[in-house]
Amino acid sequence: MKIGYLSPTNPFEDSRGWSGTYYNICQALMAAGHEVEWIPYQTNGMRQKILGIIF
């Protein structure tokens, strides 16, 4: 299964981003046999988009 992984840091390379959470989740998805594709975003812009949709 292909999975799009939305994260502000590269989960394939940055093992220290947000205490390694992004990296470890990505590794677990790949270990379960999924094909993971990173979808980068800027944290400030994403928050505004979500708030714009909700309100």
Helices and strands as residue ranges (DSSP letters): E 2-7, G 17-20, H 21-31, E 35-40, H 43-54
